Each structure stands twice: as C-alpha cells, then as structure tokens.
Amino acid sequence: MFPTSVNRHIDEHLQNTVLEIENENPHLSVFYAHQFRWILSQYPVELIIKEPRKFNVLEEFIIRAGSEFETPPTPTELASILGLDVVFINNTIATLQSLQTLSGESKIKVTDEGRLFYQQGTVPQPPYTVNVYAVSNYLEGSVMFNSESLDDVSMKLPELSKFIKIPDKSIDIANWELAKIQQIIQDSGLSFHQPSVGKLVTGFQVLSTPKNIWQSVDLLVIFHHQEDKFSIQLRQGKNIENILKTASQKINSLLDKGKIALTELCELSDENK
C-alpha cells in the first residue's frame, strides 16, 4: 500500500503537474516531485543546403542526354545533334558541373544528386549555409537539432547526477554519416532537409567543441496502487506527456537493483535546494 505515514515531497512548481497526473489516473499517487538540473552538450553546426529551381530547355536536353542516352555523348556530339554552337553547350555544362549535377568527365554524365533533382524537373541552386545547434543528451542517448541556442537554467536547482549515478556517454557527431544527420534534422522538425521538394542538406561541419548547457528536469516518484510498487519518471516541459522515456527506464533499472534509495533522494535533494 502507499505509505501514507510518510510526508510527500512535492515541489511547489510541480503541484499542477501532480494534480493532472493523479486526476487522469486514480491508480497513481505521486509520492515525490522535484526539479533538478542536468547537463546537455551543445554543438554549433554549419549545414550546407541546396534548393531547386526549374531547369531551362537547354539544361533539360543536356541532363536528359547524360541520363537517358545509351552511350552518353560528348559536348561536341550533343551540339551537333541539337544544331547548336558547342560554346553554348560547354557554358551550360560548366554551370551544371558547378552545381554538381554533372560530373567532370569528358562525356556528359549525370551525378546521383543530379538525377534526384532531374526527376523533379529541377536543378540545384548554388548552395548556402545555415547555423544550427546539435544538442547531445547522454541520459536519453539522443541528439536533436535546434535553430536557436539553448539557454542555461537557474543554477540553484540541485544537480541530478549527485543523486543518480549514470555514466556520461558523450555523443560526438563530427564523424557521423551525412544520412544520419539528415534524418535527425527531419526528426527534430526542422525544414532544412526536405527531399520531397528537392531541398537537401548536402554537408555539415561541427564548428567548435561542445558547450555544456544546464537544463531543468522534473523527477517524479509515482506509486502504482494496482501493482503495489514505485517507479520514477523524468519529464521536461509543462505538458504531462513529455516523459523522457529512455532516461526514465535507465533510472528504474537502478531503482530495481537497489542503487537508488528513494528516501535518501528526497532528503538529499531537499537539503541541496
């Protein structure tokens, strides 16, 4: 049964969250709710982006020749086929090569990137760069991208790592494959990589060593009446659905193994407010 004889420790900033949880599920009682701070690593990252434009008629003929002819022609051969001065062909080819749509070979050959744009009736515009921030969260084992830099939270909050020892597994993205970066950008809800409309992140560079950023996190100890046991949840943000699932699972493994004492956690965190 829920230990009613023990005083509940509920941070005043989390009282509404606790009420929402208990009102939504009468089988749960929050025994403890407190705000902590923990460290995230933030990397400034430069992304190289290409966006499409509609190709003109000559560009279309050249790309089609390089991708659809059984034997790709040379610029001179294509000029003869089209009845044009080879100078026009060479100038357009040089433009397409600078956009990495055509390779630099003697015969007209379309690159993989060029084929992707060609299928959409476009060619890429000259690339441009944007700066974003990659945030490495070792407790969750994840990386997300933000358009803006995160700000440090108040340093008055107790530090989570003082009470719950989880190995710091820093995540270094500098040597990651581009495809992985592209996927995380999409997962982060940013609009810089949209293959369906031809907008592509084609490269990235980590600009400096990571900066440690303190962020707040809510730790709740919840008693499950039906299961007659406690569990720990970590949450971020005001929405009660914002549960840090991976981090919560890690902490509950420690709880199950007796490496976290709930009473000590309550007492220590209150002492270090």
N, C-alpha and C positions, 0 to 999 in steps of 0.2 A: 504494500500500500504506500501511497505518497506520504512522506514523512512530515506530517502537519506540525509536529512539535518543533521542527527546525525553521528558523526565520528565513523567508525568501529574500534573495538579494536581487532587487530589480532597479536598474539604473533609471533615474527619472526621465532621461531622454528616450527610453525604450518602453515606457509604460503603455503607450498606444499600440505599439507592435505586439506586446504581450497580450493585450486585450483582444486584438484582432485574431491572434493565433488561437486563444482559448475559446473565443466566441465561435470561430469557424469549426472547431473540433473539440467537442466536450470531453473527449477521451484523453486530451492532452492538458498538462499543467506545467507552466514554466516555473521552474524552481530557482533559476538564476539567469539574469540578463545583464550583460555589462559590455561597455565599449572598450576596445583595445586599439592599439596601433601596430602595424606591421610594415615591413619594408618591401617595396617593389623596385625593380631595376628598370630605368627608363633610358632608352637609346634614341638619340636623334638619327633619323634615317632619311636619306635622299632617294626619292623614287624617280626613275626615268619613264616618261609616259608618252605614248604615241596615240594620236586620234586620227580618224579617217577623213578624207574628202573624196568627193566623186572624181573618178578619173576622166580625163578628156578623151576624145576619139582616138588620137594617135597613141596615147598611153594604153588604151584598151587593145588596139591592134598589136602593139609590141608585147604586152603581157600575154595576150592570147597566143601569139606565135611562140613565145617561150614556154608556155604550159601545155598547149594543145597540139602543136606540130609534132609528128612522129620523130623527125630529126630537127632540132631547134636550128633556125637559120642564123647566119652572121648578120650584123647590121647592114652590110653591103647587099647581101642577098634579100633581106627584107625590104630595103629601099627599092630594089629592082622590082620586087613583087608588087609594091604599092605605087610604083611610079613616082617616087619622091626623091629629092636630093638627100644623099646619105648624111649631110650635115644635120638636117632636121632630126633624123633617126638617132644620130650619135648624141646630140644635145639632150634629147628626151631620155635616152638610155642613161646618160650621165646623171640626170635628175633622179631617175628611178633607182639607180645604184646608190646614190647618196641617201636615199630613203630606205635602203636595204630591201627593196622589193625585187631587184635583180642582182644576181651575183656578178663578180668582176671578170667572168670568163669571156673568151673571145666570141663564143656563141651566146645567143640570148637565152639565159636560164633564169627561171623564177625561183626565188628563195621560198622556204616553207612559210615564212611570215608574209611574203608577197602573195602566196596562194590564198592564205587566210583572208587577206584584205580583198583580193580579186573576186572571191566567192560572194562578197557583199557589194561588188561594183565600186570599190574604192581603192585608194592608195593612201598610205600614211602621210600625215603632215610631218614636218621636222619635229623631232622630239623636244619635250620641255621637261623641267624638273619641278617637283614639289617636295617640301619637307614635312615629314610626319614623325610620330613618336611611337616606337615599339616598346610596349610595357611587358616586362617579364615577371610573371607571378610564380615563384618557385613552389609556393604552398599548393597552388592549383595545378602546377606543371603546365602552364599555358603561356602563350604570348598573344597579345592583341595590339592593334594599331589604333592610335588616336590622332585626330587632326591637330589638337592643341596639347600643350604640355600640361601634365597633372601638377597640382599644387600640393605642397606639404600640408598635412593636417596639424592640429594643435599638438605640441609635444608633451602636453600634460597627461595624456592618456597613458595607462600602463602598457608596457611592451609585451605583446603576446608570446614572443619567444622565450621570455623569462619563466613562463609557467608551463608552456608546452614545447618540448624539445623536438623539433622536426628538422632533419638535415637540410642545409642550404644547398640546393642543387641549382646553381645559376644556369641560365639558358643563354648561350651565345649564338646569335643569329647570323653573325658575319659570314660564316661559311655555309649557310643553308642554300639549298637549290632554289632557283627563282620560282619554280612552280609552287613550292611550299609557301613562299612569301605572298605570291598572288592569291593563293587560297585563303590565307589568314586575312589579307586585306578585304576579301569578299565577306568572310565570316565576321569581320569587325564592322560591317555595314558601311564601309567607305566606298565611294563611287569611282575610284581611280582605275579599277580593273573590271571592265565590262566587255568580255569577248563577244557577246551577242550583238553589240553595236559597234564593234571594232575598236573599242578603247582598251589599250593594253599597257600594263606595266612591263617594260622590257628590260629593266635593270634596276639595281638598288645598291646603295653604299651606306654602311654604318659610319657616321661622321665623327664620332668620338666615343670614349669609354662611357659605360653606363653611369647614370647618376641615381643614387638611392633616394627614393621618394617615400615618405611616410604616408600611409593611408589608414583610415579608420575601418574597423571591422566589428560587427556585433557578434558576441558569443552568447548563445543561449543553451542552458541545460534544461532539457524537457523530459518530464516524466510521462511515460506511456502507461495509462491505467490498465488497459486490456492486456498488455504484455508484461506489466509489472517490472519495468526497467527504465533506466535513464538513457538518454542519448544526447549528444552535443551537436549543435548546428552553428555554423558560421554564416553570417549574412552580411550583405553590403547593400546600401541604398534603403530607401523608405518603403519600397514595395516588399511585402512579406514573402513574395515568391522568389526574391533574389537570394536564393540559397547557394553558397559555394559548395557544390556537391562533392567534388573531389577532395577538397580540404576537409570537409566535414567527415568524409569516410576515413581519411587518414587519422584524424583525431579520435574517432570512435574505435579504430583498431588499437590505439594506445590506451584508451579507456578500458577496453575489454581485456587488455593484457596487464592491467593494474599499474600502468605507468603514469596515469593521471589520477590524482585524488581530488574528488570534487570539493570536499570541504576545504582542503588546502588552497585550491584555486580561488574559491570565494574569499577566503580570509586574506590571501596574499594580494589579490587584485584590489581589495578594498583598502589595504594598507598603503598601496602604491598609487592611489588616486592623485 
